[in-house]
Amino acid sequence: MNKELMEALDMLEKEKNISKETLLEAIENSLLTACKNHFGKADNVKVTINPSTGDFSVYAEKEVVEKLDGEDNDPLLQISLAEAKMIDPKYEVGDVVQIPIKSKEFGRIATQNAKNVILQKIREEERKVLYKEYFNMEKDVVTGIVQRYLGRNVSINLGKVDAILNEAEQVKGEVFKPTERIKVYILEVKDTPKGPRISVSRTHPDLVKRLFEAEVAEVKDGIVQIRAIAREAGSRTKIAVSSTDPNVDPVGACVGLNGIRVNSIVEELRGEKIDIINWDDNPAYLIENALSPAKVICVVADEDEREAQVIVPDYQLSLAIGKEGQNARLAARLTGYKIDIKSETQAREMGLFEELGLEGYSDEVSYEGDHEGAYEGYSETDEEENQEQ
């Protein structure tokens, strides 16, 4: 076919990421379509294309019959014996003759239809390539550029396609400006006739998880594992982490030197507070850690009912519950337990200290100072104190 066509196919393959084989197949189908439009049928038409040179040939396979003078004869599918012998004297009745078809003789309409077949195939393949590319990014975090507001939704450009950030997936209070770069979590990628439709989120808990994987090498390598996460987007997130290496402190790895790692994530989330705590297979210790930065006197966890009774010092009750119950609510989500928090005074009035064998408990002896900072987790010192109790 020629050098120019092959160069064009190579360019399409690079720019659109569409294989040359697919494009050659589209050309083959377009030639068959042109034959059908020109002759009325193309059942016996064959097309061969050389994938190296682009040269092609189109021919019709016709059966040799004695004569073409009967009503049952079809000149598009058959050829008389006399005509066949003019091509090659060896042909006999019943043989199949390949008759070359000159594509240059096709009419304007047939040619236009063939062109449309090729363009349609290119569009379909381009859509498939884009869908596959972004489908592989599903459940991951990408950087997008804010395009514009579509009502209360936001159009985000992800490079080759635009995604939709629905109002329900936006953090309350966040306002975006056109051309602003933001990180979003790809919720779902759907294949549609107009191309992939992508839904993204700024509120999904896995957004925080993916940000830690990108920022903390130990998390990406699997040394530090994020075991659970609970989030109230725009306000606070709690994550529980553990380490597969006893020499690596999971909380310290996530916080980074002087908090540089976690602060970069907090900045990306526009000031959302992040509590990082140590995971513990013992549900009582895990619940105590989850209520950080509040200190806990005692935790009694019922693994069967997934419920826990927690006693805290009087001065720690409001901290344990948190503003509008947020700290307790996130701790419950993080651990999967229904948590009932009682102050020391309430517990004594209800007789819980006697019931739990804590009659000799003294707040001044057992605890000194307060937890400070958003990254305070469960420590060995806390564990020793609880064992003493």
N, C-alpha and C positions, 0 to 999 in steps of 0.2 A: 504494500500500500504505500508506504513511503516513509522517509525519514522524518518529515514534519509531523506526521501523525504520531509516530512513536515518541517523539520529543514532547508532544502535547500530553500523551498518556503518562509519561514519566513525571511531568510537572504536576498533573492532577494527582498522581499517586503520592507525591511529596506534600503538596499543599492540603489535600483533602483526606489524606491517609486512606485512600481507596485503592485496593490492589489492582494491578494492571490486568490480571485475569478476569476480574469482575467487569472492568471497562471493556475488554475485548468481547466478553459475553454479551454486554449491552449492545455493542456494535453488531454482533451476529444476530441478535434478536431484532434489531432495527432493520437489517437487510431482509429478514424473513417477513417483517411487517410491510416493508415496501413492496415485496413480491406479492403479498396477499392483496394489497391495495391496487397494484398494477394489473395482476392477472385474475383477481377474484378469489383465488385460493393459493395456498402454499404448502399443501400437505406433502407434496413430493419434492419440495425444494430443499436443498442442502447447502450449507455454508461452511467453508473451511477457512481458517485464519492462521497464518504462521505467526506465533507469538514473538518470534525473534525479529522478523523483518516487517511485520504488519501487512504483508501481502495477503490478499484474500481472493477466493473464487466462489462464485455462486452458480449452481447448476441445478437443473431439473431432471429427475429420474423418470424416464418414460418407458413403458412396456411396448415391445415390438408386437404389432398385430399385422395381419395379412393386408387389410385395407382399412381406411378411415372413412367409410361411406355408410355405416350403419348408425341407427339412432342410439345404440348403446355405446358407441365410440366417443371418447373425450380427447380432443387434441391437446388438452393441457396435461393429460396423464398418459397418453399413448402416442405412438409414432408408427407410420406404415412401414412395412418391410422394405419397400422401395427406397424410402427416405433414409432408413437405417443403413442400408447397404451403400448408400452414397457417402455415409460417414465412415463405415468400415464394412467391407464385403463379408466379413466373418459373422455378422449378426444374423440371427435366425428368429423366427416367431417365438415369443416367450422370453427372449432376452431383455435385459434392462439397459437402456442407453442413457448416458449422462450428457445432457444438452446444456452447454454454457449459456448463462444469462448475463447480458450486459447491463450493469446497474446504471450506466449513463443514459439508458433509454427510459428510465423511470420518469413519470410525470412529476410536475411541481408538487402536487398534493401528496403523492407517495413519498417524495423526498422529505417534505415538511413533517409528515407523520413519523418517518424514520428518525429525523432529528429530535422530535419530541420524545420518542422512546428512549433515546440516549440520555437526554437531559433529565427525564423522569427517573431513570435508573441512577444517575449521579446524585440526584437529590435524595433518593431513598437510601443509598449507601452512605451518604454524608450524615443523614439523620441517624442511621444505625451506628455509625462510628462514634458520633457524639453521645448517643444514649449509652453505649457500652463504656465509653471513657468515664462518664459521670456516674454511671451505675456502680462502677468499681470504687467510686469515692463515697458511696452511701455509708452513713454512720461514721463519717470522718469530718474533720474541721478543715475549712479552706478560707483563704482570704478573698474577700470580694470588694468591689467598689460600688458605693451607693450611687444609683442612677437618679431615681426620682420617686416621689410618693404617688401611689395609685390608690387614691382614696385614703384609707388608713393602713394599707399595705405598702411595702417598700420593695422596689425593684432593685435587685443586687446583681451586678455583672460579675460573673465568675471566670471571665476570659473569653470563652467561645459562645457561651449562652448566658441568658439572664435567669436569675432565680427569684422566687417570690418569698419575701419575709412577711407572713401573715400577721395581723394584729395580735392574734392569740399567742404567737411565738416571739413577740417583742417584750423586752423588759420594760415594765411600767416606768415611765419617766425618761426613757432614752429617746433622744431626738438626733436624727442623722442629717448631715449636710451632703449635698451632691459632691461627688468625687472623693468622699471620705472613705478610707480603707477600714474595714471591720472584719473580724473573724466570725464565721457562722458555721453551724453544725448542719450537715446535709441530712435531712430527715428522710426524704423519699425522692426517688427519680422515676417518673412515669414516661412511657413511650407513647407519643401522640403523633398524628399525621403532620403536625406543624413542628415536630422536633421534641426533644426531651423537656418535660415539665418538671422543674426542680423546686421542692419545698425546703426551706432552711429555717433554722431556729437559733435564737439567742438565749432561750430559757432552759433548754434541755440539760439535765445533769451531766450527760456525757460530754457536753461542751467543755466543762471544767476538767473532766478526766482526760480528754484529748489534749487540752492545753498543757496539763502536767506531763503527758507523754512527750510532747514536743519540747518542753522547757527543761525537764529533769532527765538526764541521761540514764540514771539508775532505773527510772520507771520504764523508759523506752526499752532498755535491755532486759527488763524482767526481774532485776535484782530487788527492786522495791515494787510491791504490788498494791494497787488500790483495791481494797477488799469491799468497801461499801461507800456510797456517796448519797448525801441528802442535800437538796438545794431549794432555797426560796430565792429565785432569780432577782438580782438587783439589791438584795439585802444581805443574806448570809448563806454560806455553804459549809457543811461539815463533811470531811472525808476521813476514812479510817484506812491506815496503811500498815503494811507489814514488810519484813525483809527476809529474803531467802539466804542472806549472808549475815551471820552473827556479828561481823565486824562493821556492818553498815547500819547506821541509825536511820530508820525510814523517815521519821519526822524531820530530822536534821537535813537529810538529803533533799526533801521537798521544800524546806524553808530556804536552804542555801545560805551562803556566807552573808551575814548581816541582812538576811531576808531577801536577798536579791532575786532569787528564783520565784518565790511566791509573790513578791511585790510586782514583778512584771506581769503575772497573771491577774493580780488584783487591778492593775492599771488597765489591762485589756478589758476587764469586766467593769471598768469605770467605778472602782471603789468598793465593789462587793467584798464583804469580809469573808475570810476563809479560816475555818478552824481545822487544824490537822491533828489527828489523834492516833495513838497506837492501837492497832487491832489486837484483840485478845480472844482466844477460843473460849475462855471462861466468860459466859454472858454477864456475870455480875461485874467483873473487872471492865468488860467492854462498855457496859452501861455507865459505870463510873467515869471512864475516859470520855464517853460521848457527852456527858454533862459538863465537861470542862468548858470554861474556866472555873466553874463552881466546884467546891470541895464537898465530899460525900462522907457521911459517917458510916452508913451501912447500905448494902444492896442485897435484897433477897429476890432471886429470879426463879420463876416457875417456867421451865423449858417446855413443859407440855402445853400449858395454857398461853405461853408467850406473854406473860405478864410479869412485872417487877415492882416491888415495893422499895422505895428509896427514902432514906432519912438523911437530912442535911442539917448543919448548924442553923440556928435561927437567922443569923446575919447573912447566910448564904442562900436563903430561900428564894429571894427575888432574883438573884443571879442565876440560880439553877433553873428557875422557870423561864426567865428571860422576858424581854419586852413583849407584851401581848402573847406570852407563852411560847415565843419562838424557839428558845434554847431547848426546852423540854420537847417541843414538837419535832424539831430536827433530830434530836437524840433518839426519839421513838422511831422515826423513819429510818435512821441510820442502822439501828440495832434490830428493828423488826419486832420490838417489844412494846406493849402498852405499859407506860411508866406512870406510877402514882407517886408523887413527891410529897413528903411530909416534913415539916420542920421538927427540930428536936423537941420543942415544947408540945406540939401536937402529938408527937409519937409518945411522949411520956404520959400525956393525958389519956391516950388510947391504950396505954399499957404495952406498947410495942417493945419497949426496952426490956421489960421483964420477959416477954414472950420470946425475944431473940437472944436473951442472955447477955444484955449490954448494961446491966444495972450499974457497973462501976465506971461507965464511960465518963470521961471528962474532956470537954472541948479544948481546954487550955493545955492539957497534957498531950492529947493526941495530935493536934494540928497547930502549926505555927506559921503565921503569914498567910498570904493569899496567892492563888495562881494569878499570873499576870500575862497579858499578851494573847493573841489569837491562836498561837501555835503550841500552847502548853498541852502536852499529852500525859499519859499515864507513865509514871517514873518508878524506878526500883525503890526509891524512898517511900513513895505512896504504898507500894505493895507490902513492904516490911511493916509499915504502920498498921495496915489492915490485918496482917497476919497476927500482929500483937493483940488486936482487938478480938 
